[in-house]
Amino acid sequence: MSHGPTEHRHELSSELLDRRDREAVLARLFDGRPPTTIFDVGAAVGRLSAAYLALFPAATLHAFEPHPESFAHLTQRLGADPRVRLENVAVADRTGTLAFQVNRLPYTSSLLARPSAARRYYPGRDGPQQRIDVPVVTLDDYCRRHGIPRIDIVKLDIQGGEMAALRGMEGLLRESRVDAIFTETFFVPHYEGAPLLHDLWAHLQARGYGLFTLFPTREGRNGQLRLGDAIFISAALREAVVDACPDEP
């Protein structure tokens, strides 16, 4: 069974709380109209990218990953696939260069530092290794530069950088040119200044996107729900697919 952005965190103490197949849920939303353009933002080593390509073989997939080692694995895995465009960049709310925190556990690396005052909800063996400068891009700029009119699915797993990525796709969101957003979300602080679920929800709802479903995935040893995945959908996708289903029996 496949899972979403948080699936690869097998080192953490708790088991997955919700084992529904995230890709199957996405597939049902696009039943009858397979996606043609998918953005995997925070592609890591490409596990989810490969899953999307298997599920939606006619799609073009744009994979964004700034971590040097992860990007090398991503390139080895998917670099020969003509359906894939690999981008060794971070996605944020500006285009240029930003400092990137490389951590001991590669998948926890981020444009944001770990919180200095909050309870530690991440593995104790994790920690900063070095800071490097990485190129960053907004999705608005990227789509403009490459002539991409709309995106079917945007997946975000960028360790607290989700709000910055959403701000950098303001034009796409305001014009409803994204159908579904599949994002990792936090319920307690994991990175300095990172949004929690209610922040992302309010931001997207103000732009016409509603919560479709939520996958709580990890809790702390104290029982606190820590993180999960969420799918937000456009009003058009809701009307065409979700609200088209018969009422409850």
C-alpha positions in Angstrom: 0.0 0.0 0.0 1.3 3.4 -0.9 1.1 6.5 1.3 1.6 10.2 1.0 4.3 12.8 1.8 4.9 11.5 5.3 5.1 7.8 4.5 8.9 7.7 4.4 9.4 8.7 8.0 9.7 5.2 9.2 12.3 6.2 11.8 9.7 7.9 14.0 8.3 6.1 17.1 4.6 6.0 16.1 2.9 3.9 13.4 1.0 5.5 10.6 -2.5 6.5 12.0 -4.2 6.5 8.6 -3.2 3.9 6.1 -5.6 4.8 3.3 -3.9 4.8 -0.1 -3.4 8.5 -0.9 -2.8 8.0 -4.6 -6.0 6.0 -4.9 -8.0 8.9 -3.3 -6.4 11.3 -5.9 -7.2 8.9 -8.7 -10.9 8.8 -7.8 -11.0 12.6 -8.0 -9.7 12.4 -11.6 -11.7 9.4 -12.6 -12.7 10.0 -16.3 -10.3 12.9 -16.7 -6.7 11.7 -16.0 -4.3 14.4 -15.0 -1.9 15.7 -17.7 0.3 18.0 -15.6 1.6 17.1 -12.1 4.0 19.1 -9.9 5.9 17.1 -7.3 7.3 19.8 -5.0 9.8 18.3 -2.6 10.2 15.2 -4.7 13.0 13.8 -2.5 14.3 10.6 -4.2 11.2 10.2 -6.4 9.1 7.5 -4.7 5.9 9.5 -5.1 6.9 10.8 -8.5 7.2 7.2 -9.7 3.9 6.3 -8.1 2.1 9.2 -9.9 3.7 8.2 -13.2 2.5 4.7 -12.8 -1.0 5.8 -11.8 -1.3 8.5 -14.5 0.9 7.4 -17.4 -0.2 10.1 -19.8 0.9 12.9 -17.4 3.9 15.2 -17.6 5.5 15.4 -14.2 7.7 18.3 -12.9 9.8 17.3 -9.9 11.4 19.9 -7.7 14.1 19.0 -5.2 16.9 21.2 -3.8 18.8 18.7 -1.7 21.9 17.7 -3.6 22.1 14.1 -2.6 18.3 13.5 -2.9 18.3 15.1 -6.3 21.1 12.8 -7.5 19.0 9.8 -6.5 16.0 11.4 -8.1 17.9 11.9 -11.4 19.1 8.3 -11.3 15.6 7.0 -10.8 13.6 9.2 -13.2 16.1 11.2 -15.3 15.7 9.0 -18.4 11.9 9.2 -18.4 10.7 11.6 -21.2 7.6 12.4 -19.2 9.6 13.9 -16.4 11.2 17.4 -16.0 13.7 17.5 -13.1 14.4 20.8 -11.4 17.2 21.1 -8.8 15.5 24.1 -7.1 13.5 24.9 -4.1 10.0 26.4 -4.4 9.1 29.4 -2.3 7.5 32.9 -2.5 10.3 34.5 -4.5 12.6 33.7 -7.3 16.3 33.9 -6.6 18.6 32.3 -4.1 18.0 31.3 -0.4 19.9 29.5 2.3 18.9 25.9 2.7 19.4 24.0 5.9 20.8 20.5 5.2 20.0 18.2 8.1 21.4 14.8 9.1 18.2 13.1 7.9 18.0 14.4 4.3 14.2 14.3 4.1 14.0 16.9 7.0 16.1 19.5 5.3 14.4 22.8 4.8 14.5 26.4 4.0 13.5 26.9 7.6 15.4 26.2 10.8 14.1 23.9 13.6 12.1 25.8 16.3 14.2 27.1 19.2 11.6 27.2 21.9 9.0 24.5 21.1 8.9 20.9 22.3 11.0 18.7 20.0 8.7 16.5 17.9 11.4 15.4 15.5 13.9 12.6 15.9 16.7 13.3 18.4 19.3 12.0 16.0 18.4 14.6 13.5 20.1 18.0 13.4 21.7 20.6 11.2 24.8 19.6 9.1 25.4 22.7 7.0 23.7 25.6 5.2 24.0 25.9 1.5 22.6 28.4 -1.0 20.1 27.0 -3.4 18.1 28.5 -6.3 14.5 29.1 -5.6 11.5 29.7 -7.9 7.8 30.6 -7.5 5.4 28.3 -9.3 3.8 31.4 -10.9 7.1 32.3 -12.4 7.9 28.7 -13.4 4.6 28.3 -15.2 4.9 31.6 -17.0 8.4 30.8 -18.1 7.5 27.3 -19.4 4.1 28.2 -20.8 2.1 25.9 -18.5 -1.5 27.1 -18.4 -2.8 24.9 -15.6 -1.8 22.1 -13.2 -3.9 19.2 -12.3 -2.1 18.1 -9.1 0.4 20.0 -6.9 2.0 17.9 -4.2 3.8 19.8 -1.5 6.2 18.2 1.0 8.8 20.8 1.7 9.2 20.7 5.5 7.4 23.8 6.6 7.8 25.8 3.4 4.2 25.0 2.2 2.8 28.5 2.9 5.7 30.2 1.0 5.0 27.9 -1.9 1.3 28.8 -1.9 2.1 32.5 -1.8 4.4 31.9 -4.8 1.5 30.5 -6.8 -1.0 33.3 -5.9 -1.8 33.8 -9.6 -2.5 30.2 -10.2 -4.7 29.9 -7.2 -6.6 33.2 -7.8 -7.4 32.1 -11.4 -8.3 28.5 -10.3 -5.6 27.0 -12.5 -4.8 24.3 -10.1 -7.3 21.5 -9.5 -5.9 19.7 -6.4 -3.3 20.4 -3.8 -1.9 17.4 -1.8 0.2 18.8 1.0 2.0 17.7 4.1 0.7 19.6 7.2 1.8 20.0 10.8 -0.4 20.2 13.9 2.4 21.4 16.2 5.6 23.3 15.4 8.4 21.4 13.6 10.1 24.3 11.9 10.6 28.0 12.8 7.7 30.0 11.4 6.1 27.0 9.6 2.4 27.1 9.1 0.0 24.7 10.9 -3.0 23.1 9.3 -5.4 25.9 10.2 -3.0 28.4 8.5 -3.0 26.5 5.2 -6.7 25.9 5.4 -7.6 29.5 5.9 -5.2 30.6 3.1 -6.6 28.2 0.6 -10.2 28.7 1.5 -9.8 32.4 0.9 -8.8 31.5 -2.6 -11.6 29.2 -3.4 -10.1 25.9 -2.3 -11.8 23.6 0.2 -10.5 20.7 2.3 -11.5 17.4 0.6 -9.9 15.0 3.1 -7.3 14.7 5.8 -4.9 11.9 6.6 -3.5 12.1 10.2 -0.3 10.1 10.0 2.0 10.6 13.1 1.6 11.3 16.8 4.2 12.0 19.4 5.0 9.6 22.3 2.8 11.9 24.4 -0.2 11.3 22.2 -0.1 14.7 20.5 -1.1 14.5 16.8 2.0 15.8 15.0 1.6 15.7 11.2 -0.4 14.5 8.4 -1.4 15.0 4.8 -4.4 17.0 3.4 -6.0 17.3 0.0 -7.6 20.6 -1.0 -9.6 20.9 -4.2 -10.8 23.8 -6.4 -14.5 24.8 -6.5 -14.6 23.5 -10.1 -13.3 20.1 -9.2 -15.7 19.9 -6.3 -18.7 20.7 -8.5 -17.7 18.3 -11.3 -16.7 15.3 -9.2 -17.5 15.5 -5.5 -20.9 17.3 -5.6 -21.9 15.2 -8.6 -22.1 12.1 -6.4 -25.6 11.1 -5.1 -26.6 12.3 -1.6 -25.9 10.0 1.4 -28.4 7.1 1.7 
